[in-house]
Amino acid sequence: MSVFDLNCKKCARLSDFLESLRQDYPDYHNLPVAPFGVKQPQLLVVGLAPGMHGANATGRPFTGDHAGILLYETLYQYGFSIAPVSVSKVDGLKLIQCCITNAVKCLPPENKPTTPEIHECNQFLRHEIKAIKKGAVILALGTIAHKAVLRAFDCKQSQYKFAHGAQYQLDNNFILLDSYHCSRYNTQTKRLTTDMFQQIFQQARTIIDAF
């Protein structure tokens, strides 16, 4: 297991892609994006990867793009954030009981990481999970995040099917919750509605408050 490395270049395709973006977007972060939040969260939110003009630009997960709008509003509504909007790394925002990370720390071309890249980056997610309190809720946003969490626990994928609203107990009393990703596509097509997303966070809040 490895601690997050801002200068990681283990995936040549991703490293080369970020290097090329530094010429077109010199003011962007264009590096692996670190987790954001408290060190020992009771809720760990796991996304897919940084967005081109979101986390890759700002250096904070789900900040600066459409996907982050619903996420941060909902975190605030359920008491996991001090404010409903995340603007930049220096906006003073703080999370409560919560940390946000991604299955893949670097922006992939066309937002599509390869399977080897997902597996390579899993060492960082393993470390993040090992560092948090036993019994915490891990919220996977989308299938790739779901599978990455299971890999971090060495679980058999076939025994834990992804489904919006699914809830599983993992080793050390960790709870895995699944939600559709709060991407622009999912929210605009109504695959994921605000009510659906809020229900997931209500599940998480209920579990945490009862622990």
C-alpha positions in Angstrom: 0.0 0.0 0.0 1.2 3.5 -0.8 0.5 7.0 0.6 -0.9 9.4 -2.0 1.9 10.8 -4.2 1.4 14.1 -5.9 4.3 13.3 -8.2 3.2 9.7 -9.1 4.0 8.7 -12.7 3.4 5.0 -12.5 0.9 5.1 -15.3 2.8 6.4 -18.4 -0.4 7.2 -20.4 -1.8 9.3 -17.7 1.5 11.0 -16.9 2.0 11.9 -20.5 -1.5 13.1 -20.9 -1.1 15.5 -17.9 2.2 16.7 -19.2 0.6 17.6 -22.6 -2.2 19.5 -20.8 0.3 21.7 -19.0 1.0 23.4 -22.3 -2.7 24.1 -23.1 -3.8 24.8 -19.5 -0.7 26.1 -17.6 -2.9 27.4 -14.7 -4.5 24.0 -14.1 -3.5 21.6 -11.4 -2.5 18.9 -14.0 -1.3 16.4 -11.3 -2.7 13.6 -9.3 -5.6 14.9 -7.1 -5.3 14.3 -3.4 -8.3 13.2 -1.2 -10.1 16.1 0.5 -11.6 16.1 3.9 -10.9 14.9 7.5 -8.2 12.3 8.2 -10.4 9.7 9.8 -13.8 10.1 8.2 -17.0 8.2 9.0 -18.0 8.7 5.4 -15.6 8.1 2.6 -17.0 9.2 -0.8 -15.2 7.4 -3.7 -15.6 8.8 -7.3 -14.2 7.7 -10.6 -11.4 10.2 -11.5 -10.7 13.9 -11.7 -12.7 15.8 -14.4 -10.8 17.8 -17.0 -12.1 21.3 -16.0 -13.0 20.2 -12.5 -10.6 18.5 -10.1 -7.8 18.5 -12.7 -8.1 22.3 -12.9 -8.7 23.0 -9.2 -6.8 20.2 -7.4 -9.8 19.3 -5.2 -12.1 16.4 -5.9 -15.4 17.3 -7.5 -14.6 21.0 -7.5 -15.2 23.2 -10.6 -17.4 20.9 -12.6 -21.0 19.9 -12.9 -20.7 16.7 -10.9 -19.6 18.6 -7.8 -22.6 20.8 -7.6 -25.1 18.1 -6.5 -22.4 16.4 -4.4 -21.4 19.4 -2.3 -25.0 20.6 -1.9 -26.0 17.2 -0.6 -23.0 16.9 1.7 -24.0 20.2 3.3 -27.7 19.2 3.6 -26.8 16.1 5.6 -24.2 17.8 7.8 -21.0 16.6 6.1 -19.8 20.1 5.1 -19.8 23.6 6.4 -21.0 25.1 3.1 -23.0 23.9 0.1 -20.5 25.0 -2.6 -16.9 24.1 -3.4 -15.1 26.7 -5.5 -11.4 26.2 -5.1 -8.7 24.7 -2.8 -8.4 28.0 -1.0 -12.1 28.8 -0.4 -12.0 27.8 3.2 -14.4 24.9 2.8 -14.2 22.1 5.4 -15.8 18.8 5.5 -17.3 17.2 8.6 -16.9 13.5 9.3 -16.2 13.1 5.6 -13.5 12.7 3.0 -13.8 12.6 -0.8 -11.4 10.7 -3.0 -11.3 9.0 -6.4 -10.6 5.4 -7.6 -8.1 6.9 -10.1 -6.2 10.0 -8.9 -5.2 11.4 -12.4 -7.4 12.7 -15.2 -7.6 10.0 -17.9 -8.1 10.8 -21.6 -11.8 11.0 -22.4 -12.5 10.3 -18.7 -11.9 6.6 -19.3 -9.1 5.0 -17.3 -7.9 1.6 -18.4 -8.2 -1.5 -16.2 -4.5 -1.6 -15.5 -4.6 2.1 -14.5 -7.5 1.4 -12.1 -5.6 -1.5 -10.6 -2.3 0.4 -10.3 -4.0 3.3 -8.4 -5.9 0.9 -6.1 -2.9 0.9 -3.8 -3.6 4.5 -2.8 -7.3 3.7 -2.1 -6.3 0.7 0.0 -4.1 3.0 2.1 -6.9 5.6 2.5 -9.3 2.9 3.7 -6.8 1.3 6.1 -6.3 4.8 7.7 -10.0 5.4 8.5 -12.1 4.2 11.4 -13.5 0.7 11.3 -17.2 0.7 10.7 -17.1 3.8 8.4 -19.4 4.1 5.5 -17.8 4.0 2.0 -20.0 5.5 -0.7 -19.1 4.4 -4.2 -20.2 6.7 -7.0 -20.6 4.4 -10.0 -19.5 1.0 -11.0 -15.8 1.7 -11.3 -15.6 3.1 -7.8 -17.7 0.2 -6.5 -15.3 -2.3 -8.0 -12.2 -0.4 -6.8 -13.5 -0.5 -3.2 -14.1 -4.2 -3.5 -10.6 -4.7 -4.9 -9.2 -2.7 -2.0 -10.9 -5.2 0.4 -9.9 -8.2 -1.7 -13.6 -9.1 -2.1 -15.0 -11.3 -4.9 -16.7 -8.9 -7.3 -19.4 -11.5 -8.2 -20.7 -11.5 -4.6 -21.3 -7.7 -4.5 -23.4 -6.5 -7.5 -23.5 -2.8 -8.1 -26.9 -1.2 -7.9 -28.1 2.2 -6.9 -29.0 2.0 -3.2 -27.3 -1.3 -2.6 -25.7 -1.7 0.8 -23.1 -4.3 1.8 -21.2 -5.1 5.0 -17.4 -5.6 4.4 -14.6 -6.6 6.7 -14.1 -4.7 10.0 -17.8 -3.6 9.9 -17.2 -1.2 7.0 -20.4 -0.5 5.1 -20.3 -0.1 1.3 -23.1 2.0 -0.2 -23.7 2.3 -4.0 -25.0 5.3 -5.9 -25.1 6.3 -9.5 -22.4 8.8 -10.2 -23.6 12.4 -10.0 -22.3 13.2 -13.5 -23.9 15.7 -15.8 -25.1 12.8 -18.0 -26.8 11.0 -15.2 -28.5 14.0 -13.7 -29.6 15.5 -17.0 -31.1 12.2 -18.2 -32.7 11.7 -14.8 -31.0 8.4 -14.3 -30.0 10.0 -11.0 -32.4 12.6 -9.5 -31.8 14.9 -6.6 -34.2 12.8 -4.5 -32.4 9.6 -5.4 -29.1 11.0 -4.4 -30.4 12.5 -1.1 -31.8 9.1 -0.2 -28.3 7.6 -0.4 -27.0 10.2 2.0 -29.9 9.7 4.3 -28.9 6.0 4.4 -25.3 7.0 5.2 -26.3 9.5 7.9 -28.6 7.0 9.6 -25.9 4.4 9.7 -23.3 6.8 11.0 -25.6 8.3 13.7 -26.5 4.8 14.9 -22.9 3.5 15.1 
